[in-house]
């Protein structure tokens, strides 16, 4: 299975907060000190208390975060 975002892809982001993202969005975020461009697999809570679980297309979960920097609006794979 090919990833949604391949290595070397050009990605356009829009500013977004954890309160605005939904399951299935691809977001730029920080988890445990690392910055990832990953898939939102679950959300928990509402408003400012909302946190987002990120993972990948293979079922791996990277963790929960509130540090969301942007949502992918366009992905151009090489």
N, CA, C and O atoms as a Tripos MOL2 file, in Angstrom:
@<TRIPOS>MOLECULE
protein
  312   311    78     0     0
PROTEIN
NO_CHARGES

@<TRIPOS>ATOM
      1 N           0.8400   -1.1710    0.0000 N.3       1 UNK1
      2 CA          0.0000    0.0000    0.0000 C.3       1 UNK1
      3 C           0.8870    1.2370    0.0000 C.2       1 UNK1
      4 O           1.8300    1.3350    0.7850 O.2       1 UNK1
      5 N           0.5820    2.1730   -0.8790 N.am      2 UNK2
      6 CA          1.3460    3.4130   -0.9490 C.3       2 UNK2
      7 C           0.8270    4.4010    0.0740 C.2       2 UNK2
      8 O          -0.3760    4.4550    0.3320 O.2       2 UNK2
      9 N           1.7220    5.1840    0.6610 N.am      3 UNK3
     10 CA          1.2770    6.2060    1.6260 C.3       3 UNK3
     11 C           0.5560    7.3420    0.9150 C.2       3 UNK3
     12 O           0.7210    7.5310   -0.2900 O.2       3 UNK3
     13 N          -0.2450    8.1020    1.6670 N.am      4 UNK4
     14 CA         -0.8900    9.2930    1.1030 C.3       4 UNK4
     15 C           0.1540   10.3410    0.7450 C.2       4 UNK4
     16 O           0.0240   11.0530   -0.2500 O.2       4 UNK4
     17 N           1.1970   10.4240    1.5770 N.am      5 UNK5
     18 CA          2.2630   11.3980    1.3650 C.3       5 UNK5
     19 C           3.5670   10.6190    1.2010 C.2       5 UNK5
     20 O           4.0700   10.0200    2.1520 O.2       5 UNK5
     21 N           4.1060   10.6360   -0.0230 N.am      6 UNK6
     22 CA          5.3510    9.9220   -0.2910 C.3       6 UNK6
     23 C           6.5420   10.7970    0.0680 C.2       6 UNK6
     24 O           6.4250   12.0210    0.1270 O.2       6 UNK6
     25 N           7.6840   10.1680    0.3080 N.am      7 UNK7
     26 CA          8.9150   10.8970    0.5850 C.3       7 UNK7
     27 C           9.2200   11.8330   -0.5860 C.2       7 UNK7
     28 O           9.1990   11.4110   -1.7430 O.2       7 UNK7
     29 N           9.5000   13.0900   -0.2880 N.am      8 UNK8
     30 CA          9.8020   14.0740   -1.3100 C.3       8 UNK8
     31 C           8.5840   14.8030   -1.8590 C.2       8 UNK8
     32 O           8.7100   15.6060   -2.7830 O.2       8 UNK8
     33 N           7.4170   14.5360   -1.3080 N.am      9 UNK9
     34 CA          6.1870   15.1930   -1.7710 C.3       9 UNK9
     35 C           6.2010   16.6660   -1.4010 C.2       9 UNK9
     36 O           6.8340   17.0740   -0.4270 O.2       9 UNK9
     37 N           5.4900   17.4560   -2.1970 N.am     10 UNK10
     38 CA          5.2500   18.8590   -1.8850 C.3      10 UNK10
     39 C           3.8680   18.9550   -1.2670 C.2      10 UNK10
     40 O           2.8820   18.5110   -1.8560 O.2      10 UNK10
     41 N           3.8010   19.5420   -0.0680 N.am     11 UNK11
     42 CA          2.5410   19.5960    0.6710 C.3      11 UNK11
     43 C           2.2010   21.0530    0.9830 C.2      11 UNK11
     44 O           3.0390   21.8050    1.4800 O.2      11 UNK11
     45 N           0.9710   21.4350    0.6860 N.am     12 UNK12
     46 CA          0.4700   22.7590    1.0340 C.3      12 UNK12
     47 C          -0.3300   22.6220    2.3180 C.2      12 UNK12
     48 O          -1.1940   21.7510    2.4300 O.2      12 UNK12
     49 N          -0.0390   23.4930    3.2990 N.am     13 UNK13
     50 CA         -0.7000   23.4510    4.6010 C.3      13 UNK13
     51 C          -1.5180   24.7080    4.8390 C.2      13 UNK13
     52 O          -1.2000   25.7760    4.3150 O.2      13 UNK13
     53 N          -2.5790   24.5730    5.6370 N.am     14 UNK14
     54 CA         -3.3410   25.7210    6.1210 C.3      14 UNK14
     55 C          -3.2930   25.6990    7.6390 C.2      14 UNK14
     56 O          -3.3000   24.6210    8.2350 O.2      14 UNK14
     57 N          -3.2450   26.8550    8.2790 N.am     15 UNK15
     58 CA         -3.2400   26.8850    9.7460 C.3      15 UNK15
     59 C          -4.5120   26.2390   10.2960 C.2      15 UNK15
     60 O          -5.5980   26.4120    9.7430 O.2      15 UNK15
     61 N          -4.3630   25.4940   11.3880 N.am     16 UNK16
     62 CA         -5.4960   24.8070   12.0020 C.3      16 UNK16
     63 C          -5.1380   24.4920   13.4540 C.2      16 UNK16
     64 O          -3.9620   24.3770   13.7980 O.2      16 UNK16
     65 N          -6.1440   24.3540   14.2940 N.am     17 UNK17
     66 CA         -5.9260   23.9580   15.6870 C.3      17 UNK17
     67 C          -6.4820   22.5530   15.8930 C.2      17 UNK17
     68 O          -7.1920   22.0240   15.0390 O.2      17 UNK17
     69 N          -6.1540   21.9630   17.0230 N.am     18 UNK18
     70 CA         -6.6630   20.6270   17.3400 C.3      18 UNK18
     71 C          -8.1900   20.6140   17.3830 C.2      18 UNK18
     72 O          -8.8090   19.5960   17.0730 O.2      18 UNK18
     73 N          -8.8000   21.7320   17.7650 N.am     19 UNK19
     74 CA        -10.2580   21.8110   17.8470 C.3      19 UNK19
     75 C         -10.9200   21.7310   16.4710 C.2      19 UNK19
     76 O         -12.1170   21.4580   16.3800 O.2      19 UNK19
     77 N         -10.1580   21.9640   15.4030 N.am     20 UNK20
     78 CA        -10.7330   22.0300   14.0530 C.3      20 UNK20
     79 C         -10.5170   20.7750   13.2140 C.2      20 UNK20
     80 O         -11.2000   20.6030   12.2040 O.2      20 UNK20
     81 N          -9.6040   19.9030   13.5890 N.am     21 UNK21
     82 CA         -9.2940   18.7510   12.7400 C.3      21 UNK21
     83 C         -10.2660   17.6040   12.9720 C.2      21 UNK21
     84 O         -10.9010   17.4990   14.0210 O.2      21 UNK21
     85 N         -10.3620   16.7490   11.9630 N.am     22 UNK22
     86 CA        -11.2540   15.5930   12.0080 C.3      22 UNK22
     87 C         -10.4810   14.3360   11.6350 C.2      22 UNK22
     88 O          -9.4140   14.4120   11.0270 O.2      22 UNK22
     89 N         -11.0190   13.1910   11.9990 N.am     23 UNK23
     90 CA        -10.4290   11.9050   11.6130 C.3      23 UNK23
     91 C         -10.3150   11.8680   10.0870 C.2      23 UNK23
     92 O         -11.2580   12.2100    9.3730 O.2      23 UNK23
     93 N          -9.1500   11.4480    9.6050 N.am     24 UNK24
     94 CA         -8.8950   11.3760    8.1700 C.3      24 UNK24
     95 C          -8.0810   12.5330    7.6350 C.2      24 UNK24
     96 O          -7.5360   12.4400    6.5360 O.2      24 UNK24
     97 N          -7.9800   13.6380    8.3930 N.am     25 UNK25
     98 CA         -7.1460   14.7660    7.9740 C.3      25 UNK25
     99 C          -5.6720   14.3740    8.0620 C.2      25 UNK25
    100 O          -5.2910   13.5500    8.8940 O.2      25 UNK25
    101 N          -4.8570   14.9610    7.2100 N.am     26 UNK26
    102 CA         -3.4020   14.8430    7.2970 C.3      26 UNK26
    103 C          -2.9110   16.1530    7.9020 C.2      26 UNK26
    104 O          -3.1810   17.2260    7.3620 O.2      26 UNK26
    105 N          -2.1870   16.0700    9.0280 N.am     27 UNK27
    106 CA         -1.7760   17.2740    9.7540 C.3      27 UNK27
    107 C          -0.2790   17.2670   10.0420 C.2      27 UNK27
    108 O           0.3560   16.2160   10.1240 O.2      27 UNK27
    109 N           0.2690   18.4830   10.1930 N.am     28 UNK28
    110 CA          1.6310   18.6600   10.6750 C.3      28 UNK28
    111 C           1.5150   18.9010   12.1710 C.2      28 UNK28
    112 O           0.8320   19.8320   12.5990 O.2      28 UNK28
    113 N           2.1780   18.0660   12.9750 N.am     29 UNK29
    114 CA          2.0100   18.1490   14.4260 C.3      29 UNK29
    115 C           3.2810   17.7140   15.1500 C.2      29 UNK29
    116 O           4.2090   17.1700   14.5500 O.2      29 UNK29
    117 N           3.2950   17.9690   16.4590 N.am     30 UNK30
    118 CA          4.4150   17.5610   17.3070 C.3      30 UNK30
    119 C           3.9210   16.5250   18.3000 C.2      30 UNK30
    120 O           2.9210   16.7280   18.9890 O.2      30 UNK30
    121 N           4.6430   15.4020   18.3610 N.am     31 UNK31
    122 CA          4.3370   14.3330   19.3200 C.3      31 UNK31
    123 C           5.6510   13.8960   19.9530 C.2      31 UNK31
    124 O           6.5850   13.5120   19.2500 O.2      31 UNK31
    125 N           5.7220   13.9540   21.2730 N.am     32 UNK32
    126 CA          6.9140   13.5320   22.0220 C.3      32 UNK32
    127 C           8.1880   14.1810   21.4850 C.2      32 UNK32
    128 O           9.2250   13.5260   21.3770 O.2      32 UNK32
    129 N           8.1090   15.4800   21.1460 N.am     33 UNK33
    130 CA          9.2790   16.2260   20.6960 C.3      33 UNK33
    131 C           9.6060   16.0760   19.2280 C.2      33 UNK33
    132 O          10.5300   16.7310   18.7440 O.2      33 UNK33
    133 N           8.8840   15.2370   18.4980 N.am     34 UNK34
    134 CA          9.1250   15.0440   17.0650 C.3      34 UNK34
    135 C           8.0020   15.6750   16.2620 C.2      34 UNK34
    136 O           6.8460   15.6780   16.6850 O.2      34 UNK34
    137 N           8.3530   16.2140   15.0890 N.am     35 UNK35
    138 CA          7.3550   16.8160   14.2120 C.3      35 UNK35
    139 C           7.0430   15.8090   13.1030 C.2      35 UNK35
    140 O           7.9440   15.2760   12.4560 O.2      35 UNK35
    141 N           5.7470   15.5610   12.8980 N.am     36 UNK36
    142 CA          5.2820   14.5830   11.9250 C.3      36 UNK36
    143 C           4.2610   15.2010   10.9910 C.2      36 UNK36
    144 O           3.5480   16.1310   11.3690 O.2      36 UNK36
    145 N           4.1880   14.6930    9.7840 N.am     37 UNK37
    146 CA          3.0720   14.9260    8.8810 C.3      37 UNK37
    147 C           2.3420   13.5950    8.8410 C.2      37 UNK37
    148 O           2.7760   12.6570    8.1720 O.2      37 UNK37
    149 N           1.2340   13.5200    9.5600 N.am     38 UNK38
    150 CA          0.5760   12.2340    9.7410 C.3      38 UNK38
    151 C          -0.9390   12.3230    9.6690 C.2      38 UNK38
    152 O          -1.5290   13.4040    9.6500 O.2      38 UNK38
    153 N          -1.5370   11.1560    9.6290 N.am     39 UNK39
    154 CA         -2.9770   10.9890    9.5300 C.3      39 UNK39
    155 C          -3.6240   11.0800   10.9100 C.2      39 UNK39
    156 O          -3.1240   10.4950   11.8710 O.2      39 UNK39
    157 N          -4.7320   11.8100   11.0080 N.am     40 UNK40
    158 CA         -5.5040   11.8530   12.2530 C.3      40 UNK40
    159 C          -6.3460   10.5730   12.3030 C.2      40 UNK40
    160 O          -7.1590   10.3230   11.4130 O.2      40 UNK40
    161 N          -6.1450    9.7690   13.3470 N.am     41 UNK41
    162 CA         -6.8540    8.4860   13.4710 C.3      41 UNK41
    163 C          -7.9600    8.5240   14.5150 C.2      41 UNK41
    164 O          -8.8400    7.6640   14.5080 O.2      41 UNK41
    165 N          -7.9320    9.5080   15.4160 N.am     42 UNK42
    166 CA         -8.9760    9.6480   16.4350 C.3      42 UNK42
    167 C          -8.8860   11.0360   17.0380 C.2      42 UNK42
    168 O          -7.8270   11.6650   17.0210 O.2      42 UNK42
    169 N          -9.9990   11.5100   17.5710 N.am     43 UNK43
    170 CA        -10.0250   12.7650   18.3210 C.3      43 UNK43
    171 C         -10.7480   12.5040   19.6320 C.2      43 UNK43
    172 O         -11.6080   11.6290   19.7220 O.2      43 UNK43
    173 N         -10.3830   13.2820   20.6510 N.am     44 UNK44
    174 CA        -10.9660   13.1000   21.9760 C.3      44 UNK44
    175 C         -11.1480   14.4690   22.6170 C.2      44 UNK44
    176 O         -10.2310   15.2900   22.6010 O.2      44 UNK44
    177 N         -12.3220   14.7150   23.1780 N.am     45 UNK45
    178 CA        -12.5860   15.9730   23.8570 C.3      45 UNK45
    179 C         -13.1760   17.0110   22.9170 C.2      45 UNK45
    180 O         -13.4530   16.7350   21.7500 O.2      45 UNK45
    181 N         -13.3640   18.2200   23.4560 N.am     46 UNK46
    182 CA        -13.9360   19.3170   22.6860 C.3      46 UNK46
    183 C         -13.1680   20.6020   22.9590 C.2      46 UNK46
    184 O         -12.4890   20.7300   23.9780 O.2      46 UNK46
    185 N         -13.2840   21.5530   22.0360 N.am     47 UNK47
    186 CA        -12.6760   22.8700   22.2170 C.3      47 UNK47
    187 C         -11.2000   22.8210   22.5150 C.2      47 UNK47
    188 O         -10.4540   22.0670   21.8900 O.2      47 UNK47
    189 N         -10.7680   23.6400   23.4870 N.am     48 UNK48
    190 CA         -9.3540   23.7210   23.8470 C.3      48 UNK48
    191 C          -8.8400   22.4510   24.5190 C.2      48 UNK48
    192 O          -7.6280   22.2440   24.5820 O.2      48 UNK48
    193 N          -9.7280   21.5990   25.0210 N.am     49 UNK49
    194 CA         -9.3200   20.3510   25.6660 C.3      49 UNK49
    195 C          -9.2070   19.1930   24.6800 C.2      49 UNK49
    196 O          -8.9040   18.0690   25.0800 O.2      49 UNK49
    197 N          -9.4450   19.4530   23.4040 N.am     50 UNK50
    198 CA         -9.4200   18.3890   22.4020 C.3      50 UNK50
    199 C          -8.0010   17.9490   22.1310 C.2      50 UNK50
    200 O          -7.0930   18.7710   22.0150 O.2      50 UNK50
    201 N          -7.8190   16.6580   22.0310 N.am     51 UNK51
    202 CA         -6.5240   16.1260   21.6270 C.3      51 UNK51
    203 C          -6.7240   15.1880   20.4550 C.2      51 UNK51
    204 O          -7.8180   14.6700   20.2310 O.2      51 UNK51
    205 N          -5.6440   14.9770   19.7070 N.am     52 UNK52
    206 CA         -5.6900   14.2750   18.4380 C.3      52 UNK52
    207 C          -4.7090   13.1090   18.4750 C.2      52 UNK52
    208 O          -3.5640   13.2640   18.9010 O.2      52 UNK52
    209 N          -5.1660   11.9400   18.0250 N.am     53 UNK53
    210 CA         -4.2850   10.7810   17.8950 C.3      53 UNK53
    211 C          -3.8040   10.7280   16.4530 C.2      53 UNK53
    212 O          -4.6050   10.8380   15.5250 O.2      53 UNK53
    213 N          -2.5000   10.5600   16.2620 N.am     54 UNK54
    214 CA         -1.9770   10.4710   14.9080 C.3      54 UNK54
    215 C          -1.3600    9.1040   14.6820 C.2      54 UNK54
    216 O          -0.8470    8.4630   15.5990 O.2      54 UNK54
    217 N          -1.4270    8.6850   13.4340 N.am     55 UNK55
    218 CA         -0.8900    7.3810   13.0460 C.3      55 UNK55
    219 C          -0.5760    7.3840   11.5640 C.2      55 UNK55
    220 O          -0.4280    8.4370   10.9440 O.2      55 UNK55
    221 N          -0.4760    6.1710   11.0000 N.am     56 UNK56
    222 CA         -0.1960    6.0700    9.5700 C.3      56 UNK56
    223 C          -1.1650    5.1040    8.9030 C.2      56 UNK56
    224 O          -2.0360    4.5320    9.5580 O.2      56 UNK56
    225 N          -1.0090    4.9300    7.6170 N.am     57 UNK57
    226 CA         -1.9240    4.0880    6.8390 C.3      57 UNK57
    227 C          -1.7480    2.5930    7.1340 C.2      57 UNK57
    228 O          -2.5650    1.7810    6.7000 O.2      57 UNK57
    229 N          -0.7090    2.2290    7.8550 N.am     58 UNK58
    230 CA         -0.4460    0.8200    8.1720 C.3      58 UNK58
    231 C          -0.9330    0.4290    9.5640 C.2      58 UNK58
    232 O          -0.6730   -0.6830   10.0240 O.2      58 UNK58
    233 N          -1.6360    1.3330   10.2320 N.am     59 UNK59
    234 CA         -2.1870    1.0170   11.5410 C.3      59 UNK59
    235 C          -1.3020    1.3830   12.7190 C.2      59 UNK59
    236 O          -1.7040    1.1840   13.8650 O.2      59 UNK59
    237 N          -0.0960    1.9170   12.4720 N.am     60 UNK60
    238 CA          0.7910    2.3170   13.5740 C.3      60 UNK60
    239 C           0.2760    3.6170   14.1740 C.2      60 UNK60
    240 O          -0.0950    4.5420   13.4520 O.2      60 UNK60
    241 N           0.2570    3.6750   15.4840 N.am     61 UNK61
    242 CA         -0.1780    4.8710   16.2040 C.3      61 UNK61
    243 C           1.0660    5.5450   16.7930 C.2      61 UNK61
    244 O           1.8690    4.8980   17.4650 O.2      61 UNK61
    245 N           1.2200    6.8570   16.5350 N.am     62 UNK62
    246 CA          2.3680    7.5960   17.0380 C.3      62 UNK62
    247 C           2.0900    8.2930   18.3540 C.2      62 UNK62
    248 O           3.0320    8.6660   19.0540 O.2      62 UNK62
    249 N           0.8290    8.4830   18.7170 N.am     63 UNK63
    250 CA          0.5120    9.0730   20.0040 C.3      63 UNK63
    251 C          -0.5400   10.1540   19.9210 C.2      63 UNK63
    252 O          -1.1380   10.3920   18.8720 O.2      63 UNK63
    253 N          -0.7540   10.8100   21.0610 N.am     64 UNK64
    254 CA         -1.7580   11.8750   21.2000 C.3      64 UNK64
    255 C          -1.0610   13.2170   21.3020 C.2      64 UNK64
    256 O           0.0320   13.3150   21.8580 O.2      64 UNK64
    257 N          -1.6960   14.2610   20.7620 N.am     65 UNK65
    258 CA         -1.1150   15.5950   20.8170 C.3      65 UNK65
    259 C          -2.2030   16.6620   20.7540 C.2      65 UNK65
    260 O          -3.3150   16.4220   20.2820 O.2      65 UNK65
    261 N          -1.8540   17.8270   21.2360 N.am     66 UNK66
    262 CA         -2.6620   19.0370   21.0470 C.3      66 UNK66
    263 C          -1.8980   20.0390   20.1710 C.2      66 UNK66
    264 O          -2.4470   21.0620   19.7640 O.2      66 UNK66
    265 N          -0.6190   19.7310   19.8850 N.am     67 UNK67
    266 CA          0.2650   20.6290   19.1230 C.3      67 UNK67
    267 C           0.1050   20.3790   17.6280 C.2      67 UNK67
    268 O           0.8870   19.6520   17.0150 O.2      67 UNK67
    269 N          -0.9210   20.9950   17.0570 N.am     68 UNK68
    270 CA         -1.2020   20.8760   15.6300 C.3      68 UNK68
    271 C          -0.8060   22.1930   14.9660 C.2      68 UNK68
    272 O          -1.2330   23.2630   15.3990 O.2      68 UNK68
    273 N           0.0150   22.1140   13.9100 N.am     69 UNK69
    274 CA          0.5060   23.3190   13.2380 C.3      69 UNK69
    275 C          -0.2300   23.6210   11.9430 C.2      69 UNK69
    276 O          -0.3280   24.7840   11.5500 O.2      69 UNK69
    277 N          -0.7450   22.6020   11.2740 N.am     70 UNK70
    278 CA         -1.4290   22.8400   10.0110 C.3      70 UNK70
    279 C          -2.0640   21.5770    9.4610 C.2      70 UNK70
    280 O          -1.7240   20.4640    9.8620 O.2      70 UNK70
    281 N          -3.0070   21.7720    8.5210 N.am     71 UNK71
    282 CA         -3.6880   20.6590    7.8500 C.3      71 UNK71
    283 C          -3.3030   20.6990    6.3750 C.2      71 UNK71
    284 O          -3.2700   21.7690    5.7650 O.2      71 UNK71
    285 N          -3.0130   19.5350    5.8050 N.am     72 UNK72
    286 CA         -2.6650   19.4400    4.3910 C.3      72 UNK72
    287 C          -3.8960   19.7240    3.5410 C.2      72 UNK72
    288 O          -4.9470   19.1070    3.7170 O.2      72 UNK72
    289 N          -3.7490   20.6700    2.6150 N.am     73 UNK73
    290 CA         -4.8390   20.9820    1.6940 C.3      73 UNK73
    291 C          -4.5360   20.4830    0.2870 C.2      73 UNK73
    292 O          -5.4430   20.3120   -0.5270 O.2      73 UNK73
    293 N          -3.2550   20.2500    0.0050 N.am     74 UNK74
    294 CA         -2.8490   19.7120   -1.2890 C.3      74 UNK74
    295 C          -1.5910   18.8900   -1.0910 C.2      74 UNK74
    296 O          -0.6620   19.3160   -0.4050 O.2      74 UNK74
    297 N          -1.5630   17.7040   -1.6970 N.am     75 UNK75
    298 CA         -0.4010   16.8170   -1.6330 C.3      75 UNK75
    299 C          -0.0040   16.4690   -3.0690 C.2      75 UNK75
    300 O          -0.7940   15.8940   -3.8170 O.2      75 UNK75
    301 N           1.2250   16.8240   -3.4430 N.am     76 UNK76
    302 CA          1.7440   16.5040   -4.7830 C.3      76 UNK76
    303 C           2.8990   15.5230   -4.6080 C.2      76 UNK76
    304 O           4.0260   15.9110   -4.3030 O.2      76 UNK76
    305 N           2.5880   14.2360   -4.8090 N.am     77 UNK77
    306 CA          3.6050   13.1900   -4.6890 C.3      77 UNK77
    307 C           4.5070   13.1880   -5.9260 C.2      77 UNK77
    308 O           4.0540   13.4890   -7.0300 O.2      77 UNK77
    309 N           5.7810   12.8480   -5.7350 N.am     78 UNK78
    310 CA          6.7130   12.8410   -6.8880 C.3      78 UNK78
    311 C           6.3500   11.7590   -7.8950 C.2      78 UNK78
    312 O           7.0230   11.6140   -8.9150 O.2      78 UNK78
@<TRIPOS>BOND
     1     1     2 1
     2     2     3 1
     3     3     4 2
     4     3     5 am
     5     5     6 1
     6     6     7 1
     7     7     8 2
     8     7     9 am
     9     9    10 1
    10    10    11 1
    11    11    12 2
    12    11    13 am
    13    13    14 1
    14    14    15 1
    15    15    16 2
    16    15    17 am
    17    17    18 1
    18    18    19 1
    19    19    20 2
    20    19    21 am
    21    21    22 1
    22    22    23 1
    23    23    24 2
    24    23    25 am
    25    25    26 1
    26    26    27 1
    27    27    28 2
    28    27    29 am
    29    29    30 1
    30    30    31 1
    31    31    32 2
    32    31    33 am
    33    33    34 1
    34    34    35 1
    35    35    36 2
    36    35    37 am
    37    37    38 1
    38    38    39 1
    39    39    40 2
    40    39    41 am
    41    41    42 1
    42    42    43 1
    43    43    44 2
    44    43    45 am
    45    45    46 1
    46    46    47 1
    47    47    48 2
    48    47    49 am
    49    49    50 1
    50    50    51 1
    51    51    52 2
    52    51    53 am
    53    53    54 1
    54    54    55 1
    55    55    56 2
    56    55    57 am
    57    57    58 1
    58    58    59 1
    59    59    60 2
    60    59    61 am
    61    61    62 1
    62    62    63 1
    63    63    64 2
    64    63    65 am
    65    65    66 1
    66    66    67 1
    67    67    68 2
    68    67    69 am
    69    69    70 1
    70    70    71 1
    71    71    72 2
    72    71    73 am
    73    73    74 1
    74    74    75 1
    75    75    76 2
    76    75    77 am
    77    77    78 1
    78    78    79 1
    79    79    80 2
    80    79    81 am
    81    81    82 1
    82    82    83 1
    83    83    84 2
    84    83    85 am
    85    85    86 1
    86    86    87 1
    87    87    88 2
    88    87    89 am
    89    89    90 1
    90    90    91 1
    91    91    92 2
    92    91    93 am
    93    93    94 1
    94    94    95 1
    95    95    96 2
    96    95    97 am
    97    97    98 1
    98    98    99 1
    99    99   100 2
   100    99   101 am
   101   101   102 1
   102   102   103 1
   103   103   104 2
   104   103   105 am
   105   105   106 1
   106   106   107 1
   107   107   108 2
   108   107   109 am
   109   109   110 1
   110   110   111 1
   111   111   112 2
   112   111   113 am
   113   113   114 1
   114   114   115 1
   115   115   116 2
   116   115   117 am
   117   117   118 1
   118   118   119 1
   119   119   120 2
   120   119   121 am
   121   121   122 1
   122   122   123 1
   123   123   124 2
   124   123   125 am
   125   125   126 1
   126   126   127 1
   127   127   128 2
   128   127   129 am
   129   129   130 1
   130   130   131 1
   131   131   132 2
   132   131   133 am
   133   133   134 1
   134   134   135 1
   135   135   136 2
   136   135   137 am
   137   137   138 1
   138   138   139 1
   139   139   140 2
   140   139   141 am
   141   141   142 1
   142   142   143 1
   143   143   144 2
   144   143   145 am
   145   145   146 1
   146   146   147 1
   147   147   148 2
   148   147   149 am
   149   149   150 1
   150   150   151 1
   151   151   152 2
   152   151   153 am
   153   153   154 1
   154   154   155 1
   155   155   156 2
   156   155   157 am
   157   157   158 1
   158   158   159 1
   159   159   160 2
   160   159   161 am
   161   161   162 1
   162   162   163 1
   163   163   164 2
   164   163   165 am
   165   165   166 1
   166   166   167 1
   167   167   168 2
   168   167   169 am
   169   169   170 1
   170   170   171 1
   171   171   172 2
   172   171   173 am
   173   173   174 1
   174   174   175 1
   175   175   176 2
   176   175   177 am
   177   177   178 1
   178   178   179 1
   179   179   180 2
   180   179   181 am
   181   181   182 1
   182   182   183 1
   183   183   184 2
   184   183   185 am
   185   185   186 1
   186   186   187 1
   187   187   188 2
   188   187   189 am
   189   189   190 1
   190   190   191 1
   191   191   192 2
   192   191   193 am
   193   193   194 1
   194   194   195 1
   195   195   196 2
   196   195   197 am
   197   197   198 1
   198   198   199 1
   199   199   200 2
   200   199   201 am
   201   201   202 1
   202   202   203 1
   203   203   204 2
   204   203   205 am
   205   205   206 1
   206   206   207 1
   207   207   208 2
   208   207   209 am
   209   209   210 1
   210   210   211 1
   211   211   212 2
   212   211   213 am
   213   213   214 1
   214   214   215 1
   215   215   216 2
   216   215   217 am
   217   217   218 1
   218   218   219 1
   219   219   220 2
   220   219   221 am
   221   221   222 1
   222   222   223 1
   223   223   224 2
   224   223   225 am
   225   225   226 1
   226   226   227 1
   227   227   228 2
   228   227   229 am
   229   229   230 1
   230   230   231 1
   231   231   232 2
   232   231   233 am
   233   233   234 1
   234   234   235 1
   235   235   236 2
   236   235   237 am
   237   237   238 1
   238   238   239 1
   239   239   240 2
   240   239   241 am
   241   241   242 1
   242   242   243 1
   243   243   244 2
   244   243   245 am
   245   245   246 1
   246   246   247 1
   247   247   248 2
   248   247   249 am
   249   249   250 1
   250   250   251 1
   251   251   252 2
   252   251   253 am
   253   253   254 1
   254   254   255 1
   255   255   256 2
   256   255   257 am
   257   257   258 1
   258   258   259 1
   259   259   260 2
   260   259   261 am
   261   261   262 1
   262   262   263 1
   263   263   264 2
   264   263   265 am
   265   265   266 1
   266   266   267 1
   267   267   268 2
   268   267   269 am
   269   269   270 1
   270   270   271 1
   271   271   272 2
   272   271   273 am
   273   273   274 1
   274   274   275 1
   275   275   276 2
   276   275   277 am
   277   277   278 1
   278   278   279 1
   279   279   280 2
   280   279   281 am
   281   281   282 1
   282   282   283 1
   283   283   284 2
   284   283   285 am
   285   285   286 1
   286   286   287 1
   287   287   288 2
   288   287   289 am
   289   289   290 1
   290   290   291 1
   291   291   292 2
   292   291   293 am
   293   293   294 1
   294   294   295 1
   295   295   296 2
   296   295   297 am
   297   297   298 1
   298   298   299 1
   299   299   300 2
   300   299   301 am
   301   301   302 1
   302   302   303 1
   303   303   304 2
   304   303   305 am
   305   305   306 1
   306   306   307 1
   307   307   308 2
   308   307   309 am
   309   309   310 1
   310   310   311 1
   311   311   312 2
@<TRIPOS>SUBSTRUCTURE
     1 UNK1         2 RESIDUE 1 A UNK
     2 UNK2         6 RESIDUE 1 A UNK
     3 UNK3        10 RESIDUE 1 A UNK
     4 UNK4        14 RESIDUE 1 A UNK
     5 UNK5        18 RESIDUE 1 A UNK
     6 UNK6        22 RESIDUE 1 A UNK
     7 UNK7        26 RESIDUE 1 A UNK
     8 UNK8        30 RESIDUE 1 A UNK
     9 UNK9        34 RESIDUE 1 A UNK
    10 UNK10       38 RESIDUE 1 A UNK
    11 UNK11       42 RESIDUE 1 A UNK
    12 UNK12       46 RESIDUE 1 A UNK
    13 UNK13       50 RESIDUE 1 A UNK
    14 UNK14       54 RESIDUE 1 A UNK
    15 UNK15       58 RESIDUE 1 A UNK
    16 UNK16       62 RESIDUE 1 A UNK
    17 UNK17       66 RESIDUE 1 A UNK
    18 UNK18       70 RESIDUE 1 A UNK
    19 UNK19       74 RESIDUE 1 A UNK
    20 UNK20       78 RESIDUE 1 A UNK
    21 UNK21       82 RESIDUE 1 A UNK
    22 UNK22       86 RESIDUE 1 A UNK
    23 UNK23       90 RESIDUE 1 A UNK
    24 UNK24       94 RESIDUE 1 A UNK
    25 UNK25       98 RESIDUE 1 A UNK
    26 UNK26      102 RESIDUE 1 A UNK
    27 UNK27      106 RESIDUE 1 A UNK
    28 UNK28      110 RESIDUE 1 A UNK
    29 UNK29      114 RESIDUE 1 A UNK
    30 UNK30      118 RESIDUE 1 A UNK
    31 UNK31      122 RESIDUE 1 A UNK
    32 UNK32      126 RESIDUE 1 A UNK
    33 UNK33      130 RESIDUE 1 A UNK
    34 UNK34      134 RESIDUE 1 A UNK
    35 UNK35      138 RESIDUE 1 A UNK
    36 UNK36      142 RESIDUE 1 A UNK
    37 UNK37      146 RESIDUE 1 A UNK
    38 UNK38      150 RESIDUE 1 A UNK
    39 UNK39      154 RESIDUE 1 A UNK
    40 UNK40      158 RESIDUE 1 A UNK
    41 UNK41      162 RESIDUE 1 A UNK
    42 UNK42      166 RESIDUE 1 A UNK
    43 UNK43      170 RESIDUE 1 A UNK
    44 UNK44      174 RESIDUE 1 A UNK
    45 UNK45      178 RESIDUE 1 A UNK
    46 UNK46      182 RESIDUE 1 A UNK
    47 UNK47      186 RESIDUE 1 A UNK
    48 UNK48      190 RESIDUE 1 A UNK
    49 UNK49      194 RESIDUE 1 A UNK
    50 UNK50      198 RESIDUE 1 A UNK
    51 UNK51      202 RESIDUE 1 A UNK
    52 UNK52      206 RESIDUE 1 A UNK
    53 UNK53      210 RESIDUE 1 A UNK
    54 UNK54      214 RESIDUE 1 A UNK
    55 UNK55      218 RESIDUE 1 A UNK
    56 UNK56      222 RESIDUE 1 A UNK
    57 UNK57      226 RESIDUE 1 A UNK
    58 UNK58      230 RESIDUE 1 A UNK
    59 UNK59      234 RESIDUE 1 A UNK
    60 UNK60      238 RESIDUE 1 A UNK
    61 UNK61      242 RESIDUE 1 A UNK
    62 UNK62      246 RESIDUE 1 A UNK
    63 UNK63      250 RESIDUE 1 A UNK
    64 UNK64      254 RESIDUE 1 A UNK
    65 UNK65      258 RESIDUE 1 A UNK
    66 UNK66      262 RESIDUE 1 A UNK
    67 UNK67      266 RESIDUE 1 A UNK
    68 UNK68      270 RESIDUE 1 A UNK
    69 UNK69      274 RESIDUE 1 A UNK
    70 UNK70      278 RESIDUE 1 A UNK
    71 UNK71      282 RESIDUE 1 A UNK
    72 UNK72      286 RESIDUE 1 A UNK
    73 UNK73      290 RESIDUE 1 A UNK
    74 UNK74      294 RESIDUE 1 A UNK
    75 UNK75      298 RESIDUE 1 A UNK
    76 UNK76      302 RESIDUE 1 A UNK
    77 UNK77      306 RESIDUE 1 A UNK
    78 UNK78      310 RESIDUE 1 A UNK
